[in-house]
């Protein structure tokens, strides 16, 4: 982390490299003017993973297994999104009940374990010890020592979600069960029974974790409301009745006041509603809503959007929690960035309740697993990943090879919002201050609230030349070299 610039007079550039406790590699650059005021703050993604490019030429049935190698944290989301897209390629519009429910169960296990990983392992050290606490304390080891109950939640809720993935997908990381047109295995009765034994405890732990977080919010109301807070549009999938549907549904976007921008949009029509912009200083795209334009069309996705966009949640405990959460803002959309954590805990309660519901559904032990239809040249699908709405779009030729692939990953949709959060925190906490590690961690806290998955999100359109620039203290370019 380069903070040597704080002792130099005049304009300065501060670099936070790497941003810690996030998946993948990124950095933040902050430029201060000669008076110590923030002039510019940017969140850069410095890695590149060109899956959209090298998936071309592969056979379509390989894609659900290959594409999930984007990430080891949320592979199930990519596995299922690709499988749903390839269902369309093989001409399937409706899966068998067993296939549909095995996939759903896997999906809820993924969201449960991923959101638990974030809230307990990545975010909790900041929330429990303070944003400016010594760096050596801000980690899961100190959480386990100081808060053993929270440490227990961290271990066992995550572990349970991984066991659900293993039982439905064949293994905990990079599952193999979802195939075009269905699944290649059902849920074995003995594994179902093992999962049933622990689900009540998991639901209780999730509810206890929410109560603990609500107590934190009550004790830090000003921080919760104001830290990296700004108004925005939101996007998520919802069901036919506008209820939360994390596995399937249609696209709904709302503005900062909760008014609907568009609703009931099929994922196949996403190109009519979104533009994917590329900027020179990041490997991550900047999507925005076409009708609103670049300046006003950016939006947020993820747990906060999932709660704000839906009319209701179809499980009792999560719905009670949603109503209380929405009431915090008088019934309108909730905007504070730190509210992502509260929303995330509501989502894991919902997932735990859905897992329980599915575990007592006999369709999971069915033997009718795959259906087929008439071959189609394109498949497009959306799913609500732990970090928000995920788009997979593929075109396949007559030789069964993928000829085009496009992904809009949840973190990509949050790109503009994360940059605005970085700027807001830099302006509020760094302008005119002596720069310390604790103050710089405030910037990272804002990024972590989105739970970015940077490996998933690093895609680009067009050429990706290597550009090296040499700048003076004012940020002026002295020299530049480009390698195509």
DAQUITA-V503479 format. One record per helix or strand of 3 or more residues. SS is the DSSP state (alpha for helix, beta for strand). FROM is the first residue (numbers start at 1). LEN is the number of residues. If there is no record, write none. Layout:
# DAQUITA-V503479
[[SS & FROM & LEN] [SS & FROM & LEN]]
This chain:
# DAQUITA-V503479
[[alpha & 4 & 4] [beta & 12 & 6] [beta & 26 & 7] [beta & 38 & 8] [alpha & 51 & 4] [alpha & 60 & 11] [alpha & 75 & 15] [alpha & 97 & 33] [alpha & 135 & 3] [alpha & 140 & 7] [alpha & 148 & 22] [alpha & 189 & 31] [alpha & 221 & 6] [beta & 233 & 6] [beta & 250 & 5] [beta & 260 & 6] [alpha & 267 & 6] [beta & 274 & 4] [beta & 286 & 4] [alpha & 290 & 7] [alpha & 303 & 7] [alpha & 316 & 12] [alpha & 339 & 21] [alpha & 362 & 4] [beta & 378 & 8] [beta & 388 & 9] [beta & 401 & 8] [alpha & 410 & 4] [alpha & 415 & 15] [alpha & 437 & 13] [alpha & 454 & 4] [beta & 466 & 6] [beta & 477 & 7]]
